[in-house]
Amino acid sequence: MKRVHRGDEGLTDIAMGRYPKDSPLVEFVGEVDELVAILGLVRAALRRHQELRPVEEALAKDQRLLMRIAGDIGMGGARKGLDPPLSNDVVEDMDREISELWKKLPPLRRFIVPGPPLEAAAVNWARAVCRRVERRAVELLRQGFLHPEVYRYLNRLSDLLFVYLRHVTMLMGANEEYL
């Protein structure tokens, strides 16, 4: 257990120094941490169904990549000229998966109302948190703390999570609810 309580004055330590806990940098890392935690919950829900295992396994990779992204930010990756924690191939692979899954889904003509099944609702929650992470990332991108490739990944991840929620709904035999 951590024994040194240096955060009582509203600052926290990251590799680049001490930062206010409400700084955009610390907020971003915290929200990535929240997304990683929610993806763990999603994976636990999906793992109970054999037909959802491919989605669960893909999300496990995203969890690990998000943790590397948070570490890269904390180390000053883009600011220090370090290589991004992912290659362009990652986003290209996501684009392919989105396209392949989208073709299998019914046409989308109205807004989807989030809901049952539980597994799809959990994916949708992760999508909403991912969108918040993406919004937080914009400022860090402008300030040079975030690699452009990482921003593209976050943007694509929220798109992929939307497709996953529809895919999971379909595989669970549920009907989408529309506005």
C-alpha positions in Angstrom: 0.0 0.0 0.0 1.1 3.5 -0.7 2.5 5.1 2.4 3.4 8.6 1.3 0.3 10.8 1.1 1.6 13.7 -1.0 -1.8 14.5 -2.6 -3.4 16.2 0.3 -2.7 19.6 -1.1 -4.4 18.8 -4.4 -1.3 17.8 -6.4 -0.2 14.4 -7.7 3.1 13.0 -9.0 3.5 11.8 -12.5 6.8 11.1 -14.3 6.9 14.7 -15.6 6.6 16.2 -12.2 3.8 17.4 -9.8 0.6 18.5 -11.3 -2.7 19.8 -9.9 -5.2 17.0 -9.7 -7.7 19.0 -11.8 -5.2 19.7 -14.6 -6.2 18.5 -18.1 -3.3 16.0 -18.0 -4.3 14.4 -14.8 -8.0 14.5 -15.7 -7.3 12.7 -18.9 -5.2 10.0 -17.2 -8.0 9.5 -14.6 -10.7 9.2 -17.3 -8.6 6.7 -19.2 -8.3 4.7 -16.0 -12.1 4.9 -15.6 -12.6 3.6 -19.2 -10.1 0.7 -18.5 -12.1 -0.2 -15.4 -15.4 -0.1 -17.3 -14.0 -2.2 -20.1 -13.1 -4.8 -17.4 -16.7 -4.9 -16.3 -17.8 -5.2 -19.9 -15.4 -8.1 -20.5 -16.7 -9.9 -17.4 -20.3 -9.6 -18.8 -19.3 -10.7 -22.3 -17.1 -13.6 -21.2 -20.1 -15.5 -20.0 -21.3 -16.0 -23.6 -19.2 -18.0 -26.0 -20.6 -16.1 -29.0 -19.3 -12.8 -27.5 -15.8 -14.0 -26.8 -14.3 -12.3 -30.0 -15.6 -9.0 -28.7 -14.3 -9.7 -25.2 -10.9 -10.6 -26.5 -10.7 -7.4 -28.7 -11.6 -5.3 -25.7 -8.9 -6.9 -23.6 -6.4 -5.6 -26.2 -7.9 -2.2 -26.0 -7.7 -2.2 -22.2 -4.0 -2.9 -22.4 -3.4 -0.3 -25.1 -5.3 2.4 -23.1 -3.1 1.6 -20.1 0.0 2.1 -22.3 -1.6 5.4 -23.6 -2.0 6.7 -20.0 1.6 5.7 -19.2 2.8 7.5 -22.4 1.0 10.7 -21.4 2.4 10.5 -17.9 5.9 10.1 -19.2 5.5 13.1 -21.5 5.6 10.9 -24.7 4.6 13.3 -27.4 6.2 16.3 -25.6 9.5 14.4 -25.4 9.3 13.2 -29.0 8.9 9.6 -28.0 7.2 7.2 -30.5 3.5 6.8 -30.1 2.3 3.8 -28.0 0.5 2.4 -31.1 1.0 2.1 -34.8 -1.2 3.3 -37.6 -2.1 -0.3 -38.3 -4.2 -0.4 -35.1 -6.6 2.2 -36.4 -6.6 0.7 -39.9 -7.5 -2.7 -38.3 -10.3 -1.0 -36.3 -11.6 0.6 -39.5 -11.8 -2.9 -41.2 -13.5 -4.4 -38.2 -16.1 -1.6 -38.1 -16.8 -2.0 -41.8 -17.1 -5.8 -41.6 -19.5 -5.7 -38.6 -21.5 -2.8 -39.9 -22.4 -4.8 -43.1 -23.9 -7.5 -40.8 -26.2 -5.1 -38.9 -29.6 -3.8 -39.9 -29.7 -0.3 -41.4 -29.7 2.4 -38.8 -32.4 5.0 -39.4 -33.1 6.4 -36.0 -31.4 7.0 -32.6 -30.9 3.8 -30.5 -32.3 4.0 -27.0 -29.7 2.2 -24.7 -31.1 -0.7 -22.9 -31.3 -4.5 -22.7 -29.6 -6.7 -22.9 -27.3 -6.0 -20.0 -24.2 -6.9 -22.1 -25.0 -4.3 -24.8 -25.9 -1.7 -22.1 -22.5 -2.2 -20.6 -20.8 -1.7 -24.0 -22.8 1.5 -24.5 -21.7 2.8 -21.1 -18.1 2.2 -22.1 -18.8 4.0 -25.4 -20.1 7.0 -23.6 -17.1 7.1 -21.3 -14.8 6.7 -24.3 -16.4 9.8 -25.9 -15.7 11.8 -22.7 -12.0 10.6 -22.9 -11.9 11.6 -26.5 -13.3 15.1 -25.6 -10.7 15.5 -22.9 -8.0 14.4 -25.3 -8.6 17.4 -27.7 -6.9 19.9 -25.3 -3.9 17.6 -24.8 -3.6 17.1 -28.6 -3.6 20.9 -29.1 -1.0 21.4 -26.3 1.3 18.7 -27.8 0.9 16.2 -25.0 -0.9 13.6 -27.1 0.2 11.9 -30.3 -2.2 12.5 -33.2 -2.3 8.7 -33.7 -3.6 8.3 -30.1 -6.4 10.8 -30.8 -7.4 8.9 -34.0 -7.4 5.7 -31.9 -9.7 7.2 -29.3 -12.0 8.5 -32.0 -12.2 5.1 -33.6 -12.6 3.2 -30.4 -15.8 5.1 -29.6 -17.0 4.3 -33.1 -16.1 0.6 -32.6 -17.8 0.5 -29.3 -21.0 1.8 -30.9 -20.8 -1.0 -33.5 -20.1 -3.5 -30.8 -23.2 -2.5 -28.8 -25.3 -3.2 -31.9 -23.4 -6.4 -32.7 -23.8 -7.7 -29.1 -27.5 -6.8 -29.1 -28.0 -8.8 -32.3 -25.9 -11.8 -31.1 -27.9 -11.9 -27.8 -31.1 -12.1 -29.9 -32.5 -8.8 -28.6 -34.2 -6.1 -30.6 -32.8 -2.6 -30.7 -35.0 0.0 -29.2 -35.4 3.3 -31.2 -36.4 6.8 -30.4 
